[in-house]
Amino acid sequence: MTEPDAAGQLDAGFFQDPLAYLAPMREREPVTRVAMPDGWTVWMITGYDEVRGALADPRLYKDWMSKLRPEGSPPDPFDFLNTHLLALDPPAHTRLRKLVSKAFTMRRVAGLRPRIEAITSVLLDAMDSGRSAEVDLIEAFAFPLPVIVICELIGIPAADRAQFQIWSHAVVSSVVTPEEMSSAASGMFGYFTDLVAAKRQAPADDLLSALIAARDDGPDGPDGSDGSLDEQQLIGMLFLLLIAGHETTTNLIASGTLALVTHPVELARLRSNPALLPSAVDELLRYCSPVTHATERFTLEPVEIGGVTIPAREWVLCATSSANHDPARFSDPSQLDLGRDTGGHLAFGHGIHYCLGAPLARLEGEVAFGALLSRFPDLSLAVPASTLRWRPSSLIRGLESLPVRLRQTETN
């Protein structure tokens, strides 16, 4: 067993090409102590077997507010964010997941296909009717599609999606100031508080109304004392559903499109055989990894992973993107292969925190890629790939913009 006594420093280049940093770590030692670009010291797990095992390891905890936070600590603007599924351990996690999972069954998600297809068609019509043959695919398509879907599912007016983009980018950014983070937290908390109050007065056929009913109709009424879902947990769940419901899918569509147009052989393969779409979506999830690492975990006692002992009260990040590119699990992982067996990829995590929205993300990906490639057979990048920039986030792997050319022009 080993226990490094110093942390390697990751610089801002990590945001632009995380695999360039993670792959050498994986080759040298799949469990490595590092300092993130913002100075935060963590244990980074990079090997496939080690990541998969850690994601399901009950010795790695999520609920830092009840297990690490000193008693008497002053409230933090982001306290309400730490009451959702990804920030809880059993049994609280088990109760909340059971409550919310009813909205994401395979059957219910499959029933959303007509609406997702209709939204996709409207967005593509708008792109196709524009005067310019060039658009930012994120602004015109990859962002609005999943945002409209998740807003409709939850019961949030789609007109508010621009504000959500600002808040969301602040929350997942690694370079925002404390003031910007606090502003985003306060803005979301105020918005969600007002929205819950409005839905309580006028319920609708949406997920938020159903969650409010589950919270209010407990045996002890609206004070939440039945323990199933209190007001803070309700707001925390709204935050998680909104952020997780669009961030990863937006990046899947954008990064996946980039991967396809820069791999013309695989793009032609998919165009000639649309039946490949389901496997193509999973390969793009593996290859592009919209999330660089899973959300943070921590130890309460020394934990051995991959022959390395992580001391007690240390933070741990499981680099799912690195695991998805581990040659010990996937042959020739740097090659995009839309027909490969991607079984076991970790883009949606593993264990009790496996992504509830995975069926919805897969469906949105299938519809989006299928319709986009069908509508624009000459789709191509409008700028050199080398000029594209990635958002400064260690968690989210997302492009800042994706200029594409929808059709060939006369000058081409």
C-alpha positions as CSV (number, residue, x, y, z in Angstrom):
1,M,0.0,0.0,0.0
2,T,1.1,3.5,-0.7
3,E,0.2,6.9,0.6
4,P,1.7,9.9,-1.3
5,D,2.5,12.8,0.9
6,A,2.4,15.5,-1.7
7,A,-0.2,16.5,-4.3
8,G,0.5,17.2,-8.0
9,Q,-0.9,20.5,-9.2
10,L,-3.3,20.6,-12.1
11,D,-3.3,23.8,-14.0
12,A,-6.0,25.5,-16.1
13,G,-5.1,23.3,-19.1
14,F,-7.0,20.6,-17.3
15,F,-10.3,22.3,-18.4
16,Q,-9.3,22.2,-22.0
17,D,-8.1,18.6,-22.2
18,P,-8.7,16.6,-18.9
19,L,-7.8,13.3,-20.5
20,A,-4.3,14.5,-21.2
21,Y,-3.8,14.9,-17.5
22,L,-5.8,11.9,-16.3
23,A,-4.3,9.3,-18.7
24,P,-0.8,9.6,-17.3
25,M,-2.2,9.4,-13.7
26,R,-4.0,6.2,-14.7
27,E,-0.9,4.7,-16.2
28,R,1.3,5.6,-13.2
29,E,-1.1,5.1,-10.3
30,P,-4.9,4.8,-10.5
31,V,-5.3,6.5,-7.2
32,T,-3.4,9.8,-7.0
33,R,-3.5,12.8,-4.6
34,V,-3.8,16.0,-6.7
35,A,-4.5,19.7,-6.3
36,M,-7.2,20.9,-8.6
37,P,-6.7,24.1,-10.6
38,D,-8.5,26.1,-7.8
39,G,-6.1,24.6,-5.2
40,W,-8.6,22.1,-3.7
41,T,-6.7,18.9,-2.8
42,V,-8.4,15.7,-3.6
43,W,-7.7,12.0,-4.3
44,M,-8.3,11.4,-8.0
45,I,-9.3,7.8,-9.0
46,T,-8.7,7.2,-12.7
47,G,-8.6,3.4,-13.5
48,Y,-11.8,1.7,-14.6
49,D,-11.9,-1.0,-12.0
50,E,-11.0,1.4,-9.2
51,V,-13.5,4.0,-10.3
52,R,-16.3,1.5,-10.7
53,G,-15.5,0.0,-7.3
54,A,-15.3,3.4,-5.6
55,L,-18.7,4.5,-7.0
56,A,-20.3,1.6,-5.2
57,D,-18.2,1.7,-2.1
58,P,-20.3,2.5,1.0
59,R,-17.1,3.8,2.8
60,L,-17.1,6.8,0.5
61,Y,-19.8,9.2,1.7
62,K,-21.7,12.1,0.1
63,D,-23.6,13.9,3.0
64,W,-20.8,16.2,4.2
65,M,-23.3,18.6,5.9
66,S,-24.2,16.0,8.6
67,K,-20.9,14.1,8.7
68,L,-18.1,16.7,8.2
69,R,-19.6,20.1,9.0
70,P,-18.7,21.3,12.5
71,E,-21.7,21.9,14.8
72,G,-22.7,25.5,15.1
73,S,-21.4,26.5,11.6
74,P,-23.1,29.5,10.1
75,P,-25.6,28.8,7.3
76,D,-24.2,28.8,3.8
77,P,-26.1,30.2,0.7
78,F,-25.7,26.8,-0.9
79,D,-27.1,24.7,2.0
80,F,-30.3,24.0,0.1
81,L,-28.2,22.4,-2.7
82,N,-26.8,19.8,-0.4
83,T,-30.2,18.1,0.3
84,H,-30.6,16.4,-3.1
85,L,-29.9,12.8,-4.1
86,L,-26.3,13.3,-5.0
87,A,-25.5,14.9,-1.6
88,L,-27.2,12.3,0.6
89,D,-26.4,8.8,1.9
90,P,-28.9,6.0,2.8
91,P,-31.4,6.0,4.3
92,A,-32.3,9.6,3.3
93,H,-31.0,8.9,-0.2
94,T,-33.1,5.8,-0.5
95,R,-36.3,7.6,0.4
96,L,-35.8,10.5,-2.0
97,R,-34.7,8.3,-4.9
98,K,-37.8,6.1,-4.5
99,L,-40.0,9.2,-4.6
100,V,-38.4,10.8,-7.7
101,S,-37.7,7.6,-9.7
102,K,-41.3,7.2,-10.5
103,A,-40.9,10.1,-13.0
104,F,-38.1,8.4,-14.8
105,T,-39.3,4.9,-15.5
106,M,-38.5,3.5,-18.9
107,R,-42.2,3.5,-19.8
108,R,-42.8,7.1,-18.7
109,V,-39.7,8.3,-20.5
110,A,-40.7,6.4,-23.7
111,G,-44.0,8.3,-23.6
112,L,-42.1,11.5,-23.9
113,R,-40.7,10.7,-27.3
114,P,-43.5,12.4,-29.4
115,R,-43.0,15.6,-27.4
116,I,-39.2,15.5,-27.7
117,E,-39.5,14.9,-31.4
118,A,-41.9,17.8,-31.8
119,I,-39.5,20.2,-29.9
120,T,-36.6,18.9,-31.9
121,S,-38.5,19.6,-35.2
122,V,-39.4,23.2,-34.1
123,L,-35.8,23.9,-33.2
124,L,-34.5,22.5,-36.5
125,D,-37.1,24.4,-38.5
126,A,-35.9,27.6,-36.9
127,M,-32.3,26.8,-37.8
128,D,-33.2,25.8,-41.3
129,S,-35.2,28.9,-41.9
130,G,-32.5,31.3,-40.9
131,R,-30.7,33.5,-43.4
132,S,-27.3,32.3,-42.4
133,A,-26.1,28.8,-43.2
134,E,-24.0,29.0,-40.0
135,V,-25.2,28.7,-36.4
136,D,-24.0,28.1,-32.9
137,L,-25.3,24.6,-32.4
138,I,-25.3,25.0,-28.6
139,E,-27.4,28.2,-28.6
140,A,-29.7,27.0,-31.4
141,F,-30.2,23.4,-30.5
142,A,-28.1,21.5,-28.0
143,F,-29.1,23.8,-25.1
144,P,-32.7,24.6,-25.7
145,L,-33.8,21.0,-26.5
146,P,-33.0,19.5,-23.1
147,V,-33.9,22.6,-21.2
148,I,-37.4,22.8,-22.7
149,V,-37.9,19.1,-22.0
150,I,-36.8,19.2,-18.4
151,C,-38.7,22.5,-17.8
152,E,-41.9,20.9,-19.1
153,L,-41.3,17.8,-17.2
154,I,-40.8,19.6,-13.9
155,G,-43.3,22.4,-14.6
156,I,-41.0,25.4,-15.0
157,P,-41.8,28.0,-17.7
158,A,-39.5,27.6,-20.6
159,A,-39.3,31.4,-20.8
160,D,-37.0,31.3,-17.8
161,R,-34.4,29.0,-19.5
162,A,-32.0,31.9,-20.3
163,Q,-31.7,32.7,-16.6
164,F,-31.2,29.1,-15.8
165,Q,-28.2,29.0,-18.2
166,I,-26.6,31.8,-16.2
167,W,-27.2,30.1,-12.9
168,S,-26.1,26.7,-14.1
169,H,-22.9,27.9,-15.7
170,A,-22.0,29.6,-12.4
171,V,-22.8,26.5,-10.3
172,V,-20.6,24.1,-12.3
173,S,-17.8,26.6,-13.1
174,S,-14.4,26.1,-11.4
175,V,-13.4,29.8,-11.8
176,V,-16.3,31.9,-10.6
177,T,-15.9,34.2,-7.6
178,P,-17.5,33.5,-4.2
179,E,-19.8,36.5,-4.9
180,E,-20.9,35.1,-8.2
181,M,-21.5,31.7,-6.7
182,S,-23.5,33.2,-3.8
183,S,-25.6,35.3,-6.3
184,A,-26.4,32.2,-8.3
185,A,-27.4,30.3,-5.1
186,S,-29.6,33.1,-3.8
187,G,-31.2,33.6,-7.2
188,M,-32.1,29.9,-7.6
189,F,-33.3,29.6,-4.0
190,G,-35.6,32.6,-4.3
191,Y,-36.9,31.4,-7.7
192,F,-37.6,27.9,-6.5
193,T,-39.2,29.1,-3.3
194,D,-41.7,31.2,-5.3
195,L,-42.3,28.5,-7.8
196,V,-43.1,25.9,-5.1
197,A,-45.6,28.4,-3.5
198,A,-47.2,29.0,-6.9
199,K,-47.6,25.3,-7.7
200,R,-48.9,24.6,-4.2
201,Q,-51.7,27.2,-4.9
202,A,-52.3,25.9,-8.5
203,P,-51.1,22.3,-9.0
204,A,-50.6,21.1,-12.5
205,D,-49.8,17.8,-14.2
206,D,-46.1,18.0,-13.7
207,L,-43.3,16.5,-11.6
208,L,-43.1,19.5,-9.2
209,S,-46.8,19.3,-8.4
210,A,-46.4,15.6,-7.7
211,L,-43.4,16.2,-5.4
212,I,-45.3,18.9,-3.5
213,A,-48.3,16.5,-3.1
214,A,-45.9,13.8,-1.8
215,R,-44.4,16.3,0.7
216,D,-47.8,17.8,1.8
217,D,-49.9,14.6,2.0
218,G,-47.7,12.8,4.5
219,P,-49.4,11.5,7.7
220,D,-48.4,14.7,9.6
221,G,-49.4,17.2,6.9
222,P,-47.4,20.0,5.3
223,D,-44.8,20.3,8.1
224,G,-42.9,17.4,6.5
225,S,-42.5,15.6,9.9
226,D,-43.3,12.2,8.2
227,G,-39.7,12.4,7.0
228,S,-40.3,11.7,3.4
229,L,-39.5,15.1,1.9
230,D,-39.1,18.4,3.6
231,E,-39.2,21.8,2.0
232,Q,-35.4,22.2,1.8
233,Q,-35.1,18.8,0.2
234,L,-37.9,19.7,-2.3
235,I,-35.9,22.8,-3.4
236,G,-32.7,20.8,-3.5
237,M,-34.3,18.3,-5.7
238,L,-35.5,21.0,-8.1
239,F,-31.9,22.2,-8.3
240,L,-30.6,18.8,-9.1
241,L,-33.3,17.9,-11.6
242,L,-32.8,21.1,-13.5
243,I,-29.0,21.2,-13.6
244,A,-28.5,17.5,-14.2
245,G,-31.5,17.4,-16.5
246,H,-29.9,19.7,-19.1
247,E,-26.2,20.2,-18.5
248,T,-25.1,16.7,-19.4
249,T,-27.5,16.3,-22.3
250,T,-26.5,19.6,-23.8
251,N,-22.9,18.5,-23.7
252,L,-23.7,15.1,-25.1
253,I,-25.4,16.7,-28.1
254,A,-22.7,19.3,-28.7
255,S,-19.7,17.2,-28.0
256,G,-21.2,14.2,-29.8
257,T,-21.8,16.3,-32.9
258,L,-18.2,17.6,-32.8
259,A,-17.0,14.0,-32.5
260,L,-19.1,12.9,-35.5
261,V,-18.2,15.7,-37.9
262,T,-14.5,15.2,-37.0
263,H,-14.8,11.4,-37.7
264,P,-16.3,11.3,-41.2
265,V,-16.0,7.6,-41.6
266,E,-18.1,7.0,-38.4
267,L,-20.5,9.8,-39.4
268,A,-21.1,8.1,-42.8
269,R,-21.5,4.8,-41.1
270,L,-24.3,6.2,-38.9
271,R,-26.0,8.0,-41.8
272,S,-26.1,4.8,-43.8
273,N,-27.4,2.8,-40.8
274,P,-29.7,4.8,-38.5
275,A,-30.3,1.6,-36.6
276,L,-26.9,2.3,-35.0
277,L,-28.3,5.3,-33.1
278,P,-28.8,3.6,-29.7
279,S,-25.3,2.2,-29.7
280,A,-23.9,5.4,-31.2
281,V,-25.4,7.4,-28.3
282,D,-23.7,5.2,-25.7
283,E,-20.4,5.3,-27.6
284,L,-20.6,9.1,-27.7
285,L,-21.3,9.1,-24.0
286,R,-18.2,6.9,-23.4
287,Y,-16.0,8.8,-25.9
288,C,-17.0,12.4,-25.1
289,S,-17.7,12.0,-21.4
290,P,-20.0,15.0,-20.8
291,V,-19.0,14.7,-17.1
292,T,-15.2,14.6,-16.3
293,H,-15.6,13.1,-12.9
294,A,-18.5,12.2,-10.6
295,T,-19.5,14.6,-7.8
296,E,-17.3,14.5,-4.8
297,R,-17.2,11.9,-2.1
298,F,-15.2,11.7,1.2
299,T,-13.8,9.2,3.7
300,L,-14.5,9.0,7.4
301,E,-11.9,6.4,8.0
302,P,-8.8,5.1,6.1
303,V,-10.0,3.4,2.9
304,E,-7.8,1.3,0.6
305,I,-8.5,1.6,-3.1
306,G,-6.3,0.2,-5.8
307,G,-3.5,-0.5,-3.3
308,V,-3.5,3.1,-2.0
309,T,-4.7,4.1,1.4
310,I,-6.8,7.2,1.4
311,P,-6.7,8.7,4.9
312,A,-9.9,9.7,6.9
313,R,-11.7,12.9,6.2
314,E,-10.3,13.3,2.7
315,W,-12.1,14.2,-0.5
316,V,-12.3,11.8,-3.4
317,L,-13.1,12.3,-7.1
318,C,-13.9,9.4,-9.4
319,A,-12.8,10.3,-12.9
320,T,-15.4,8.5,-15.0
321,S,-14.0,10.1,-18.2
322,S,-10.7,8.4,-17.5
323,A,-12.3,5.1,-16.7
324,N,-14.2,5.3,-20.0
325,H,-10.9,5.6,-21.8
326,D,-9.1,2.9,-19.8
327,P,-7.5,0.4,-22.4
328,A,-7.8,-2.3,-19.7
329,R,-11.6,-2.1,-20.2
330,F,-12.2,-0.7,-23.7
331,S,-9.9,-1.8,-26.6
332,D,-8.4,1.2,-28.5
333,P,-10.4,3.6,-26.3
334,S,-9.3,6.8,-28.1
335,Q,-11.0,5.5,-31.3
336,L,-14.6,6.4,-31.9
337,D,-16.4,3.2,-32.8
338,L,-20.2,3.6,-33.0
339,G,-20.7,-0.2,-33.2
340,R,-18.6,-1.1,-30.2
341,D,-19.9,-2.9,-27.1
342,T,-20.0,0.0,-24.6
343,G,-21.5,-2.2,-21.8
344,G,-20.3,-1.0,-18.5
345,H,-19.4,2.5,-19.4
346,L,-19.5,4.9,-16.5
347,A,-20.9,8.1,-18.1
348,F,-24.0,7.7,-15.9
349,G,-22.1,6.6,-12.9
350,H,-22.6,3.3,-11.0
351,G,-24.1,2.1,-7.8
352,I,-26.8,3.8,-5.8
353,H,-26.1,7.2,-7.4
354,Y,-26.5,5.9,-10.9
355,C,-28.1,8.7,-13.0
356,L,-31.9,8.5,-12.7
357,G,-32.2,10.5,-15.9
358,A,-30.2,8.1,-18.0
359,P,-33.2,6.8,-20.0
360,L,-34.2,10.4,-20.8
361,A,-30.7,11.4,-21.8
362,R,-30.4,8.4,-24.1
363,L,-33.8,9.2,-25.7
364,E,-33.0,12.9,-26.2
365,G,-29.6,11.9,-27.7
366,E,-31.2,9.4,-30.2
367,V,-33.9,11.9,-31.3
368,A,-31.4,14.8,-31.5
369,F,-28.7,13.1,-33.5
370,G,-31.1,11.3,-35.8
371,A,-33.1,14.4,-36.7
372,L,-30.1,16.7,-36.9
373,L,-28.1,14.4,-39.3
374,S,-31.2,13.7,-41.4
375,R,-32.2,17.4,-41.7
376,F,-28.6,18.6,-42.5
377,P,-26.7,16.0,-44.5
378,D,-23.9,18.4,-45.2
379,L,-23.4,19.4,-41.6
380,S,-19.8,20.5,-40.9
381,L,-17.7,22.6,-38.5
382,A,-17.7,26.3,-39.4
383,V,-14.3,26.9,-37.6
384,P,-11.2,24.8,-37.1
385,A,-11.6,22.3,-34.3
386,S,-8.4,23.6,-32.7
387,T,-10.1,27.0,-32.1
388,L,-12.9,25.6,-30.0
389,R,-12.8,26.3,-26.3
390,W,-14.1,24.3,-23.4
391,R,-15.9,25.8,-20.4
392,P,-13.6,26.2,-17.3
393,S,-15.2,23.5,-15.2
394,S,-13.5,20.4,-13.8
395,L,-16.9,18.7,-13.4
396,I,-18.6,19.4,-16.7
397,R,-17.0,18.8,-20.0
398,G,-18.8,21.3,-22.2
399,L,-18.0,23.5,-25.2
400,E,-18.4,27.2,-24.9
401,S,-19.8,27.3,-28.4
402,L,-20.0,25.1,-31.5
403,P,-20.2,27.1,-34.8
404,V,-21.4,24.7,-37.5
405,R,-22.3,25.1,-41.2
406,L,-25.7,23.6,-41.9
407,R,-25.3,23.3,-45.6
408,Q,-22.8,23.9,-48.4
409,T,-22.9,27.4,-49.7
410,E,-22.2,28.6,-53.2
411,T,-18.7,29.8,-52.2
412,N,-17.8,26.3,-51.0
